């Protein structure tokens, strides 16, 4: 509250023609001066600045940082504003601790730091088709009744199978496709990597993989880099289909087998070999005349050649993985060491919000408690049922809750009740009603419970 000392003044608070405004007094200043009676300031303090006793520093920090004329600035601006009139020995450290712990700032300000969480590559396989990755390419133009492609990638050789589908399959249908296109020609894999689509998190899929003895690796929420093999293969697939179907995109189903052959024939930058060479041990000839004069090798020589190709491929893959990790980590920072029970903020960038526009929506939601640590790059949160998202997230989507005794936390309002997937509130009183067109509009007074 601004109190103006006006002399001479009139009862209505306006200056007379002979009056003048001397200076302004803030209510917080009187509050600080009252506290100085029990804790006077040191004699060698800076001149023209008001010493703030320790008992009222949280109130002064709150006033400077959250008042309407400051609007939650950063540490440097808050410090500059406070030092115009107040001071105490630890003012800089206290301001930084307060701003970092401000709940409103943490919820509504975006982070300008590099993404947290160093790259954690998946284990490098030792043989072809022992570790596979799955994904879907959807929303394609109709071609022979198909609008979806199942992408199956061998993480060792980079071989791929592209399967045209009428629609997104169910978990049992996906299992049948895996039997047909992977188990039948290549055997049972040791590990299957996928995103968290409904096909891959269902009980049917988990029991299917468990019966085969294959482990399931699911990517963390809203972090497609966890399944980067299929993500990159999907990009190459879509680019190739655009090129070969530029004149008539509805013919992509006919061209899909040629795109698959081209993908498996071209040299991979990761291994220096084509997927055919890395998986089969040789490059299938495109024309029969290429192999007309070659002698048929013995079985033992062929096995030795395959093993040599696999060893060279794995060594090249390891070098590429290490090189990619170094490049990726240049733009990342190590994630904090999270612990179960710790509270964190969750980025709202990928969370569906019940708002008309996201323009002024908060950047972070929460805070939420960590339920368990999946690995150094992924954690599982305790989320309310109303959010309806999978609770496993990459650490780049989180930031820790920082507390300070100078800044008491502000709890967010509880989530609304939901009826038929819509938020429900209690009406206390009907204020007004008016007719608009064929319907009515109501002015309501809601009941909010905290």
KEZA-232970 format. One line per field, with one value per residue (C-alpha): residue number from 1; residue in one letter; y negated, z, x. Coordinates in steps of 0.2 Angstrom, whole numbers. Last residue first. Example, Ala and Ser with C-alpha at 12.3 -4.5 7.8 and 13.67 -1.06 7.14 Angstrom:
<recs>
num = 2; 1
residuo = S; A
Y = 5; 22
Z = 36; 39
X = 68; 62
</recs>
This chain:
<recs>
num = 450; 449; 448; 447; 446; 445; 444; 443; 442; 441; 440; 439; 438; 437; 436; 435; 434; 433; 432; 431; 430; 429; 428; 427; 426; 425; 424; 423; 422; 421; 420; 419; 418; 417; 416; 415; 414; 413; 412; 411; 410; 409; 408; 407; 406; 405; 404; 403; 402; 401; 400; 399; 398; 397; 396; 395; 394; 393; 392; 391; 390; 389; 388; 387; 386; 385; 384; 383; 382; 381; 380; 379; 378; 377; 376; 375; 374; 373; 372; 371; 370; 369; 368; 367; 366; 365; 364; 363; 362; 361; 360; 359; 358; 357; 356; 355; 354; 353; 352; 351; 350; 349; 348; 347; 346; 345; 344; 343; 342; 341; 340; 339; 338; 337; 336; 335; 334; 333; 332; 331; 330; 329; 328; 327; 326; 325; 324; 323; 322; 321; 320; 319; 318; 317; 316; 315; 314; 313; 312; 311; 310; 309; 308; 307; 306; 305; 304; 303; 302; 301; 300; 299; 298; 297; 296; 295; 294; 293; 292; 291; 290; 289; 288; 287; 286; 285; 284; 283; 282; 281; 280; 279; 278; 277; 276; 275; 274; 273; 272; 271; 270; 269; 268; 267; 266; 265; 264; 263; 262; 261; 260; 259; 258; 257; 256; 255; 254; 253; 252; 251; 250; 249; 248; 247; 246; 245; 244; 243; 242; 241; 240; 239; 238; 237; 236; 235; 234; 233; 232; 231; 230; 229; 228; 227; 226; 225; 224; 223; 222; 221; 220; 219; 218; 217; 216; 215; 214; 213; 212; 211; 210; 209; 208; 207; 206; 205; 204; 203; 202; 201; 200; 199; 198; 197; 196; 195; 194; 193; 192; 191; 190; 189; 188; 187; 186; 185; 184; 183; 182; 181; 180; 179; 178; 177; 176; 175; 174; 173; 172; 171; 170; 169; 168; 167; 166; 165; 164; 163; 162; 161; 160; 159; 158; 157; 156; 155; 154; 153; 152; 151; 150; 149; 148; 147; 146; 145; 144; 143; 142; 141; 140; 139; 138; 137; 136; 135; 134; 133; 132; 131; 130; 129; 128; 127; 126; 125; 124; 123; 122; 121; 120; 119; 118; 117; 116; 115; 114; 113; 112; 111; 110; 109; 108; 107; 106; 105; 104; 103; 102; 101; 100; 99; 98; 97; 96; 95; 94; 93; 92; 91; 90; 89; 88; 87; 86; 85; 84; 83; 82; 81; 80; 79; 78; 77; 76; 75; 74; 73; 72; 71; 70; 69; 68; 67; 66; 65; 64; 63; 62; 61; 60; 59; 58; 57; 56; 55; 54; 53; 52; 51; 50; 49; 48; 47; 46; 45; 44; 43; 42; 41; 40; 39; 38; 37; 36; 35; 34; 33; 32; 31; 30; 29; 28; 27; 26; 25; 24; 23; 22; 21; 20; 19; 18; 17; 16; 15; 14; 13; 12; 11; 10; 9; 8; 7; 6; 5; 4; 3; 2; 1
residuo = X; X; X; X; X; X; X; X; X; X; X; X; X; X; X; X; X; X; X; X; X; X; X; X; X; X; X; X; X; X; X; X; X; X; X; X; X; X; X; X; X; X; X; X; X; X; X; X; X; X; X; X; X; X; X; X; X; X; X; X; X; X; X; X; X; X; X; X; X; X; X; X; X; X; X; X; X; X; X; X; X; X; X; X; X; X; X; X; X; X; X; X; X; X; X; X; X; X; X; X; X; X; X; X; X; X; X; X; X; X; X; X; X; X; X; X; X; X; X; X; X; X; X; X; X; X; X; X; X; X; X; X; X; X; X; X; X; X; X; X; X; X; X; X; X; X; X; X; X; X; X; X; X; X; X; X; X; X; X; X; X; X; X; X; X; X; X; X; X; X; X; X; X; X; X; X; X; X; X; X; X; X; X; X; X; X; X; X; X; X; X; X; X; X; X; X; X; X; X; X; X; X; X; X; X; X; X; X; X; X; X; X; X; X; X; X; X; X; X; X; X; X; X; X; X; X; X; X; X; X; X; X; X; X; X; X; X; X; X; X; X; X; X; X; X; X; X; X; X; X; X; X; X; X; X; X; X; X; X; X; X; X; X; X; X; X; X; X; X; X; X; X; X; X; X; X; X; X; X; X; X; X; X; X; X; X; X; X; X; X; X; X; X; X; X; X; X; X; X; X; X; X; X; X; X; X; X; X; X; X; X; X; X; X; X; X; X; X; X; X; X; X; X; X; X; X; X; X; X; X; X; X; X; X; X; X; X; X; X; X; X; X; X; X; X; X; X; X; X; X; X; X; X; X; X; X; X; X; X; X; X; X; X; X; X; X; X; X; X; X; X; X; X; X; X; X; X; X; X; X; X; X; X; X; X; X; X; X; X; X; X; X; X; X; X; X; X; X; X; X; X; X; X; X; X; X; X; X; X; X; X; X; X; X; X; X; X; X; X; X; X; X; X; X; X; X; X; X; X; X; X; X; X; X; X; X; X; X; X; X; X; X; X; X; X; X; X; X; X; X
Y = 130; 131; 120; 116; 107; 92; 94; 82; 92; 91; 97; 106; 102; 86; 79; 78; 71; 78; 71; 75; 93; 98; 111; 121; 136; 140; 154; 156; 167; 186; 192; 184; 177; 169; 154; 155; 147; 129; 127; 127; 111; 115; 104; 93; 88; 105; 111; 125; 131; 143; 153; 151; 163; 166; 169; 183; 194; 198; 213; 209; 214; 200; 199; 183; 185; 201; 190; 193; 202; 201; 214; 210; 210; 205; 213; 229; 233; 223; 225; 216; 198; 186; 172; 153; 151; 144; 134; 121; 114; 109; 92; 97; 114; 109; 114; 124; 142; 146; 161; 164; 163; 146; 146; 150; 159; 151; 162; 169; 182; 198; 209; 201; 190; 187; 171; 174; 171; 157; 158; 150; 157; 174; 177; 176; 187; 200; 200; 204; 218; 226; 224; 233; 247; 249; 251; 264; 273; 273; 279; 293; 297; 297; 309; 320; 321; 324; 338; 346; 345; 352; 367; 370; 370; 356; 358; 351; 334; 333; 329; 318; 301; 309; 313; 294; 286; 297; 301; 292; 305; 309; 311; 298; 285; 288; 286; 271; 263; 261; 246; 250; 233; 225; 239; 244; 246; 263; 264; 247; 250; 267; 259; 244; 257; 267; 251; 245; 254; 248; 230; 229; 216; 203; 201; 190; 189; 207; 212; 196; 195; 213; 211; 197; 206; 221; 211; 202; 219; 226; 212; 214; 233; 232; 217; 227; 218; 202; 202; 194; 189; 203; 215; 228; 246; 261; 278; 293; 309; 326; 331; 333; 316; 307; 314; 310; 292; 290; 296; 286; 270; 258; 262; 261; 245; 236; 233; 234; 249; 260; 279; 289; 307; 310; 326; 332; 323; 329; 335; 325; 308; 305; 318; 320; 301; 298; 310; 301; 285; 292; 298; 280; 272; 266; 248; 248; 257; 261; 260; 269; 262; 274; 266; 271; 259; 274; 274; 264; 275; 263; 267; 253; 256; 245; 237; 231; 246; 249; 252; 235; 222; 207; 210; 205; 217; 223; 236; 242; 257; 261; 277; 285; 302; 299; 300; 304; 295; 281; 264; 260; 245; 228; 217; 199; 187; 181; 162; 152; 136; 122; 108; 115; 109; 98; 102; 116; 112; 93; 96; 108; 96; 107; 101; 83; 85; 93; 80; 66; 73; 75; 57; 50; 58; 42; 33; 20; 10; -6; -4; 12; 21; 17; 22; 38; 42; 38; 50; 64; 64; 54; 59; 45; 30; 16; 28; 35; 53; 50; 34; 39; 57; 52; 39; 52; 65; 52; 48; 58; 55; 36; 26; 11; -4; -12; -30; -26; -9; 0; -4; -7; 10; 10; 11; 28; 26; 8; 12; 22; 7; -1; 14; 13; -6; -2; 12; -1; -11; -29; -41; -58; -77; -79; -98; -109; -127; -122; -110; -92; -79; -67; -72; -79; -92; -92; -104; -94; -77; -62; -48; -31; -17; 0
Z = -5; -10; -24; -25; -41; -43; -60; -74; -86; -105; -114; -130; -147; -150; -134; -119; -103; -85; -69; -52; -50; -33; -26; -41; -38; -51; -63; -75; -90; -93; -91; -73; -67; -50; -51; -47; -30; -30; -31; -14; -11; -4; 10; 3; 16; 23; 6; -6; -23; -32; -45; -63; -75; -93; -97; -84; -96; -90; -83; -76; -92; -95; -89; -79; -69; -60; -50; -54; -43; -54; -62; -67; -83; -87; -73; -74; -68; -52; -42; -35; -38; -30; -40; -39; -50; -67; -77; -91; -84; -97; -104; -122; -120; -126; -121; -106; -101; -103; -112; -106; -119; -115; -97; -90; -74; -57; -45; -27; -20; -13; -23; -26; -40; -44; -54; -73; -81; -94; -112; -128; -129; -123; -140; -149; -136; -136; -155; -155; -143; -153; -169; -161; -154; -171; -179; -167; -169; -188; -188; -176; -187; -203; -196; -190; -207; -215; -203; -207; -225; -224; -214; -227; -241; -254; -271; -284; -292; -311; -312; -296; -305; -319; -308; -307; -290; -281; -263; -252; -241; -222; -220; -207; -209; -228; -230; -219; -230; -222; -215; -198; -192; -209; -216; -234; -245; -249; -234; -237; -256; -253; -241; -253; -267; -256; -251; -269; -272; -255; -259; -274; -266; -267; -286; -294; -280; -276; -277; -269; -255; -251; -249; -237; -227; -225; -221; -207; -201; -200; -190; -177; -178; -172; -160; -148; -133; -143; -144; -127; -123; -110; -108; -121; -117; -117; -116; -113; -124; -116; -128; -115; -107; -124; -126; -108; -110; -127; -120; -104; -114; -114; -132; -142; -132; -138; -125; -138; -143; -140; -141; -133; -135; -152; -158; -175; -191; -205; -194; -178; -187; -201; -197; -178; -176; -187; -175; -160; -167; -170; -152; -146; -158; -175; -181; -198; -215; -213; -225; -217; -219; -214; -209; -208; -197; -194; -175; -170; -182; -187; -189; -195; -196; -209; -209; -221; -231; -242; -258; -254; -243; -239; -223; -206; -197; -197; -183; -172; -168; -162; -163; -153; -157; -176; -181; -168; -153; -149; -142; -126; -127; -126; -111; -117; -103; -94; -92; -107; -108; -97; -102; -92; -95; -81; -75; -62; -55; -54; -45; -33; -28; -22; -35; -32; -13; -14; -26; -15; 1; -7; -13; 3; 15; 23; 24; 12; 8; -3; -21; -16; -17; -36; -41; -31; -39; -56; -54; -46; -60; -60; -52; -56; -50; -49; -44; -29; -30; -29; -18; -6; -4; -1; 12; 20; 21; 28; 43; 57; 50; 52; 36; 36; 26; 14; 13; 19; 18; 35; 46; 61; 61; 60; 75; 80; 92; 88; 70; 68; 68; 55; 44; 45; 42; 26; 21; 22; 8; 11; -4; -5; -4; -14; -16; -11; -16; -29; -17; -17; -17; -3; -1; 16; 9; 10; 14; 13; 6; 13; 1; 8; -5; 0
X = -44; -62; -69; -88; -93; -104; -113; -118; -128; -130; -146; -149; -158; -149; -142; -155; -148; -146; -139; -131; -135; -128; -115; -112; -100; -87; -84; -70; -74; -69; -86; -87; -70; -67; -56; -37; -32; -26; -7; 3; 13; 30; 38; 52; 65; 66; 71; 65; 70; 59; 69; 67; 59; 56; 74; 74; 64; 47; 37; 20; 10; -3; -21; -19; -35; -28; -16; 3; 16; 31; 42; 60; 71; 89; 99; 88; 70; 70; 54; 39; 46; 33; 25; 26; 16; 15; 28; 27; 11; -3; -3; -2; -9; -26; -44; -37; -39; -21; -14; 4; 18; 24; 19; 36; 35; 41; 50; 47; 59; 51; 62; 79; 85; 103; 102; 104; 121; 121; 117; 122; 140; 132; 125; 142; 151; 136; 137; 155; 153; 139; 149; 164; 153; 144; 161; 166; 150; 151; 169; 164; 148; 158; 172; 158; 150; 167; 171; 154; 156; 173; 166; 152; 164; 164; 155; 167; 164; 162; 143; 142; 139; 130; 115; 111; 107; 119; 115; 129; 137; 138; 119; 116; 130; 131; 112; 112; 125; 142; 152; 145; 136; 136; 126; 129; 114; 106; 94; 87; 85; 77; 64; 61; 58; 45; 36; 34; 17; 10; 16; 4; -8; 7; 5; 18; 30; 28; 47; 53; 40; 42; 61; 59; 46; 57; 72; 63; 55; 73; 78; 64; 66; 84; 81; 70; 75; 76; 57; 56; 38; 37; 52; 55; 50; 62; 54; 64; 62; 59; 46; 32; 37; 36; 18; 13; 19; 10; -6; -5; -5; 10; 16; 0; -6; 9; 23; 37; 46; 62; 61; 75; 82; 75; 67; 72; 76; 64; 49; 52; 54; 41; 27; 30; 31; 15; 6; 12; 6; -11; -12; -7; -20; -15; -15; -24; -24; -6; 9; 24; 42; 56; 73; 91; 101; 114; 113; 98; 87; 73; 54; 44; 25; 17; 0; -13; -18; -33; -23; -15; -24; -14; -2; -9; 3; 21; 23; 37; 47; 65; 74; 88; 95; 91; 110; 123; 132; 120; 126; 117; 106; 114; 112; 115; 117; 102; 97; 93; 103; 98; 85; 71; 53; 45; 27; 29; 46; 42; 26; 35; 49; 63; 76; 71; 73; 90; 96; 89; 97; 114; 114; 107; 119; 126; 109; 102; 87; 82; 89; 97; 80; 77; 95; 94; 77; 84; 99; 89; 75; 60; 43; 31; 41; 28; 14; 23; 31; 50; 51; 37; 42; 60; 55; 43; 57; 69; 58; 66; 84; 83; 83; 95; 88; 100; 105; 122; 130; 132; 146; 135; 127; 108; 97; 89; 74; 69; 74; 59; 48; 59; 56; 37; 37; 47; 35; 20; 29; 32; 33; 41; 38; 22; 18; 4; 0; -13; -20; -15; -29; -32; -51; -47; -35; -16; -2; 9; 7; 15; 9; 5; 7; 0
</recs>
